[in-house]
Amino acid sequence: MSYLSLQTSLLSGFFDLERGYLLSMKERAGSYLPELIQAVYLHVRRPDWSTAMPVVGVHDHTLIEDGFSLTWNANVFHHGIGFQWLGKIASQDDGGFTYEVQGTTTQEFLTNRTGLCVLLPQELEGSLALTEKEGGPPAISQFPLVVGPQHPFTQFQKMVVQGWQLTFSGDFFEIEDQRNWGDASFKAYSMGTDHKPHLMPSRHQFSHRVTVQPIAERGSKRSQLDSSPIESPPRQFVTIPFHFQETSAKAPSLDSVTSQSELPDVGEEIKFSAHPQVHIFDDFLILRNAQSLRTVVRSLRFQHPSSPIHPYLRSSGLSQPPLSANVERLWALVSYLSACEGGADQVTFLGLASQTQNFLLEFFGNQQNLALARYPTAAPSELLHYRIGKQSLLINPTPVVQKLKEETVEAWSLLFI
């Protein structure tokens, strides 16, 4: 995959040149959030919810020290879908940015959802946000702490959260808790029509846009409070048993457990199966999503304090291009550490390649209750920093070189020191 580094006066991130995704826009001054915006993209979802991946061609871009503008063409012409669009992103003078898509259908087709998506980080859990829609009064709600099927925000066109305003146009938007499916995000998406297949007519004109901008002048007391990293001690936890199986497990899906449609008896082991959302086809989001296990397990522990928790993690699709060769073993490692931190009792991996199994065994062997710690991210780095026994582990889940003091970690790699 090919990425282009971008920055405004306040934010930095990167652009996926092969899919038209804007990824990991984070505050350059630092924040307790790993990123302000995890991703912005347009998805075409088929009636079975699979994603029709586009062909993308960037035809113009300008990069300056504190700004950028890009335009690209994208199209989907397969499996009965005909849709093409022009994408534009540009920095703003206030340090924010806009992401806009304008498209046209070239034939009619059925879709469950076609439109703009914005992923907000799971670390917003517990945060208050104000939403508005045109002609309606503002409303205040909260990003949920406990993972569940509820939609915390519906029918809005503007959201203010953590000192930033997101303004949407082209449709009403709502937010769902993506942690129900093993993603480390809250997804804002255009509402469309009740999550059911609907017909997009031929020659239909389509336009969606999101503008992200600060609501306070940088340098003011308000903005300094919003952007200052929160000093916190490392989180302490221990290793737990892990197992390997080649066949699928008889465990309910994660969303059926978090929705409480399949409730265990008191004290009964809670099993759930989860797998990377490989429709994303992106190393960064797959590794970011592996961190959702921390929140999912912690949420289940809160709801069922006397029940053992046992995730079954299936690695389907992680050995296929365009994903990097390292992504399966990094996904397995980050998933395992996240399950340990969340408080799971054991983990079973399904279908891991033999080299990934050996990698985990070399890392941990049969050691149980080995002391672990995760250190807060050192802004503006996106390194995951763990302490395992008496050694440090640095994991770089990004496509760019990351540094922590004198240590340098290459893209999609780890360093054990």
C-alpha positions in Angstrom: 0.0 0.0 0.0 1.1 3.6 -0.6 0.5 6.4 1.8 1.0 10.2 1.7 1.8 12.1 4.9 -0.4 15.2 5.5 -0.6 17.9 8.0 -2.4 21.2 8.8 -1.3 23.7 11.4 -3.0 21.6 14.1 -3.4 18.1 12.8 -1.3 15.4 11.1 -2.3 12.1 9.4 -1.9 10.2 6.2 -3.8 9.4 3.0 -4.2 6.0 1.5 -3.4 6.5 -2.2 -4.9 3.2 -3.2 -8.4 3.6 -1.7 -8.9 7.3 -1.0 -9.0 6.9 2.8 -7.9 9.7 5.1 -6.4 8.0 8.2 -5.3 8.8 11.7 -5.7 12.6 11.9 -4.3 13.5 15.3 -3.5 16.7 17.1 0.1 17.7 16.6 0.2 19.3 20.1 -0.8 16.0 21.7 -4.0 14.7 23.2 -5.2 11.9 25.4 -6.9 10.5 22.2 -4.7 8.4 20.0 -6.3 10.3 17.1 -9.1 12.8 16.7 -10.4 11.1 13.5 -9.5 7.5 12.9 -10.6 7.4 9.2 -12.8 9.2 6.6 -13.8 7.3 3.5 -16.7 6.4 1.1 -18.0 2.9 1.2 -20.3 1.1 -1.3 -21.9 -1.8 0.6 -23.7 -4.6 -1.2 -27.0 -6.2 -0.1 -25.0 -8.8 1.9 -23.0 -6.0 3.6 -19.8 -6.9 1.8 -17.8 -3.9 0.5 -17.3 -3.1 -3.2 -13.7 -1.9 -3.2 -13.0 1.0 -5.6 -10.3 1.7 -8.2 -8.6 5.0 -7.2 -6.4 7.3 -9.2 -5.0 10.5 -7.6 -4.6 13.1 -10.3 -3.7 16.3 -8.4 -2.1 17.1 -5.0 -0.4 20.0 -3.3 1.6 19.6 -0.1 3.0 22.6 1.9 4.4 22.8 5.5 1.0 23.3 7.2 -1.5 22.4 4.5 -2.6 20.2 1.6 -5.1 19.6 -1.1 -5.8 16.4 -3.0 -8.3 15.3 -5.7 -8.8 11.8 -6.9 -11.2 9.8 -9.1 -12.7 6.5 -7.9 -15.0 4.0 -9.4 -16.7 0.7 -8.7 -17.7 -1.2 -11.9 -18.2 -4.9 -10.9 -20.8 -7.3 -9.4 -23.7 -5.3 -10.8 -22.5 -2.0 -9.4 -21.8 1.1 -11.4 -20.7 4.2 -9.4 -18.0 6.7 -9.9 -17.0 9.8 -7.8 -14.6 12.6 -7.5 -13.0 13.0 -4.1 -11.4 16.2 -2.6 -9.7 16.9 0.7 -8.1 20.2 1.7 -6.7 21.8 4.8 -8.3 24.9 6.3 -6.7 28.1 7.6 -8.1 27.3 11.1 -6.1 24.0 11.2 -9.0 21.8 10.3 -9.9 20.1 7.0 -12.7 19.2 4.6 -13.3 15.8 2.9 -15.8 15.8 0.1 -17.1 13.3 -2.5 -19.3 14.0 -5.5 -20.5 11.0 -7.5 -22.8 9.6 -10.2 -24.3 6.2 -10.6 -23.8 4.8 -14.1 -26.4 2.1 -13.7 -29.0 1.2 -11.1 -27.9 -1.2 -8.3 -28.9 -2.5 -4.9 -27.0 -1.3 -1.9 -27.4 -1.4 1.9 -25.4 1.7 2.3 -23.5 4.0 0.0 -22.0 7.1 1.5 -19.5 8.9 3.6 -18.2 7.3 6.8 -16.2 8.9 9.6 -14.6 6.7 12.3 -14.1 8.3 15.7 -11.7 6.6 18.2 -13.1 4.2 20.9 -11.3 6.3 23.5 -14.1 8.8 23.2 -16.1 6.4 25.4 -17.8 8.4 28.2 -17.3 11.8 26.4 -20.2 14.2 26.1 -21.0 15.6 22.7 -23.5 18.1 21.4 -25.3 17.4 18.1 -27.6 19.5 15.9 -29.6 19.1 12.8 -30.9 21.9 10.6 -34.0 23.5 12.1 -33.8 21.5 15.3 -32.7 22.2 18.8 -29.2 21.1 20.0 -29.0 17.8 22.0 -26.4 16.5 24.4 -25.6 12.8 24.7 -22.7 10.6 25.7 -20.5 8.1 23.9 -21.2 4.8 25.7 -18.8 3.2 28.1 -20.5 -0.2 28.0 -20.5 -1.9 24.6 -24.0 -2.4 23.3 -26.4 -2.2 20.3 -27.7 1.3 21.0 -27.0 4.2 18.6 -25.9 7.0 20.9 -26.4 9.8 18.3 -29.0 9.9 15.5 -30.2 12.3 12.8 -27.6 15.0 13.2 -25.6 17.2 10.8 -23.3 18.8 13.3 -21.3 17.4 16.3 -19.1 19.1 18.8 -16.8 16.9 20.9 -13.5 17.4 22.6 -13.0 21.0 21.3 -13.7 20.2 17.7 -16.8 20.6 15.4 -17.7 18.1 12.7 -20.2 19.5 10.2 -21.8 17.0 7.7 -23.8 17.8 4.5 -25.6 15.7 2.0 -27.7 13.6 4.4 -28.5 13.2 8.1 -25.9 11.1 9.9 -25.9 8.8 12.9 -23.4 7.0 15.0 -23.1 3.3 15.9 -20.8 1.6 18.4 -18.4 -0.4 16.1 -17.0 -2.2 19.1 -19.9 -4.6 18.7 -18.1 -6.1 15.7 -14.5 -5.8 17.0 -13.7 -2.4 15.6 -12.0 0.2 17.9 -14.3 3.0 16.8 -17.6 4.8 16.7 -18.8 5.1 13.1 -20.6 8.2 11.8 -22.4 7.3 8.6 -25.2 8.7 6.3 -28.5 7.2 7.4 -29.9 6.2 4.0 -32.8 3.9 4.4 -33.1 1.7 7.5 -30.1 -0.5 6.9 -32.0 -2.5 4.2 -31.2 -3.0 0.5 -32.5 -0.1 -1.5 -32.2 0.8 -5.2 -29.8 3.5 -6.4 -31.2 4.7 -9.7 -29.0 5.2 -12.7 -27.6 8.7 -13.2 -28.3 9.6 -9.5 -26.2 12.6 -8.4 -24.5 12.1 -5.0 -22.7 14.6 -2.8 -21.4 14.2 0.8 -19.0 16.4 2.8 -17.6 16.6 6.3 -15.7 19.7 7.7 -13.6 19.3 10.8 -12.6 22.5 12.6 -11.5 23.7 16.1 -14.1 25.6 18.1 -11.4 27.5 20.1 -8.4 29.5 19.1 -5.2 27.5 19.6 -3.1 29.1 22.3 -6.1 30.0 24.4 -6.6 28.5 27.9 -9.5 26.4 26.6 -7.5 24.9 23.7 -4.5 24.2 25.9 -6.7 22.2 28.2 -8.2 20.3 25.3 -4.9 19.4 23.7 -2.6 18.7 26.7 -1.7 15.1 27.2 -3.0 13.6 30.4 -0.2 12.2 32.5 -1.2 8.8 33.8 0.7 5.8 35.2 1.1 2.6 33.1 -1.7 0.1 33.2 -0.7 -3.0 35.1 -2.0 -6.5 34.1 -0.7 -10.1 33.6 -0.5 -12.7 30.8 -3.3 -15.3 30.4 -3.3 -18.7 28.8 -3.7 -18.9 25.0 -4.5 -21.8 22.8 -4.5 -22.6 19.0 -7.2 -24.4 17.0 -7.4 -25.1 13.3 -11.2 -25.4 13.1 -13.9 -23.0 13.9 -15.2 -22.8 17.5 -18.8 -23.2 18.6 -19.0 -19.7 20.1 -21.6 -17.0 19.5 -20.6 -13.9 17.5 -19.4 -10.9 19.4 -22.4 -8.7 18.5 -24.9 -11.3 19.7 -23.1 -11.3 23.1 -22.9 -7.5 23.5 -26.5 -7.1 22.4 -27.4 -9.7 25.2 -29.4 -11.8 22.7 -27.5 -14.8 24.1 -27.2 -14.4 27.8 -25.2 -16.9 29.9 -26.3 -18.2 33.2 -24.7 -16.5 36.2 -21.1 -17.7 36.5 -21.1 -19.5 33.2 -18.2 -18.9 30.8 -18.8 -16.2 28.2 -17.5 -17.3 24.9 -17.5 -15.1 21.8 -16.0 -15.3 18.3 -14.4 -12.3 16.6 -12.3 -11.7 13.6 -10.6 -8.7 11.9 -13.0 -6.7 9.7 -11.0 -7.6 6.6 -13.4 -5.6 4.4 -11.2 -2.7 5.5 -8.2 -4.1 3.7 -5.9 -1.8 5.7 -3.0 -2.8 8.0 -3.5 0.4 10.1 -7.2 -0.1 10.9 -6.8 -3.9 11.4 -4.1 -3.3 14.0 -6.0 -0.4 15.6 -9.1 -2.5 15.8 -7.2 -5.3 17.6 -7.1 -2.9 20.5 -10.9 -3.0 20.8 -10.7 -6.3 22.7 -9.5 -4.3 25.7 -12.8 -2.3 25.9 -15.0 -5.2 24.9 -13.7 -7.6 27.6 -13.8 -4.8 30.2 -17.4 -4.1 29.2 -18.4 -7.8 29.5 -16.6 -8.0 32.8 -18.7 -5.1 34.1 -21.9 -6.7 33.0 -21.0 -10.3 34.1 -18.5 -9.9 37.0 -18.6 -13.6 38.1 -18.3 -15.2 34.6 -15.0 -16.2 33.0 -14.5 -14.5 29.6 -13.0 -16.5 26.7 -12.5 -14.8 23.3 -12.1 -17.0 20.2 -10.2 -15.0 17.6 -10.2 -16.0 14.0 -7.5 -14.7 11.7 -9.3 -15.1 8.4 -8.0 -13.1 5.4 -4.9 -11.7 7.1 -2.4 -13.5 4.9 -3.8 -12.1 1.7 -2.6 -9.0 -0.3 -2.8 -6.1 -0.1 -2.1 -6.5 3.6 1.5 -6.5 4.7 3.4 -9.7 5.4 3.8 -8.8 9.1 0.1 -8.0 9.8 -1.1 -11.4 11.1 1.6 -11.7 13.7 1.2 -8.1 14.8 -2.6 -8.5 14.9 -2.3 -11.7 17.0 0.2 -10.0 19.4 -1.9 -6.8 19.9 -5.1 -8.8 20.2 -3.6 -11.0 22.9 -2.1 -8.0 24.9 -5.5 -6.2 24.6 -7.4 -9.3 25.9 -4.9 -9.5 28.8 -5.4 -5.9 29.7 -9.2 -6.1 29.4 -9.2 -8.9 32.0 -10.0 -12.0 29.8 -9.4 -15.4 31.4 -8.0 -17.1 28.3 -7.8 -16.7 24.5 -8.1 -19.2 21.7 -6.7 -18.3 18.2 -8.4 -20.0 15.2 -6.5 -20.7 12.0 -3.3 -18.9 12.8 -0.4 -19.6 10.4 2.3 -21.9 12.0 4.9 -19.1 11.9 2.5 -16.8 13.8 1.9 -19.6 16.4 5.7 -20.0 16.8 6.1 -16.2 17.1 3.6 -16.1 20.1 5.2 -19.2 21.7 8.6 -17.6 21.5 7.3 -14.4 23.0 5.4 -15.9 25.9 6.0 -19.7 26.0 3.8 -21.2 28.7 4.4 -18.3 31.1 1.2 -17.4 33.0 0.7 -14.4 35.3 3.8 -12.7 33.8 3.7 -9.0 34.7 2.7 -6.6 31.9 2.2 -2.9 31.6 1.0 -0.6 28.9 2.4 3.0 28.9 0.4 6.0 27.7 1.2 7.0 24.2 3.9 9.6 24.1 2.5 12.4 21.9 2.7 12.7 19.0 3.9 9.1 18.5 1.5 6.3 17.8 3.8 3.6 19.1 2.3 1.0 21.5 4.6 0.8 24.4 4.5 -2.3 26.7 6.6 -3.6 29.5 6.9 -7.4 29.5 8.7 -8.6 32.6 11.9 -6.5 32.6 11.9 -5.7 28.9 10.2 -3.1 26.8 8.1 -3.9 23.6 7.5 -1.1 21.1 4.9 -1.8 18.3 4.5 0.5 15.4 0.9 0.0 13.9 1.4 2.7 11.2 2.9 3.0 7.7 5.5 5.6 8.8 8.6 5.4 11.0 7.9 6.1 14.7 10.3 7.2 17.4 10.4 7.1 21.2 13.3 8.9 22.6 16.4 7.3 21.0 14.5 4.2 19.7 13.3 4.0 16.1 10.7 1.5 14.9 10.0 0.9 11.3 6.5 0.8 9.7 4.4 -2.3 10.6 7.1 -3.7 12.9 8.1 -4.2 16.5 11.2 -3.7 18.7 11.9 -5.7 21.8 14.5 -4.0 24.0 
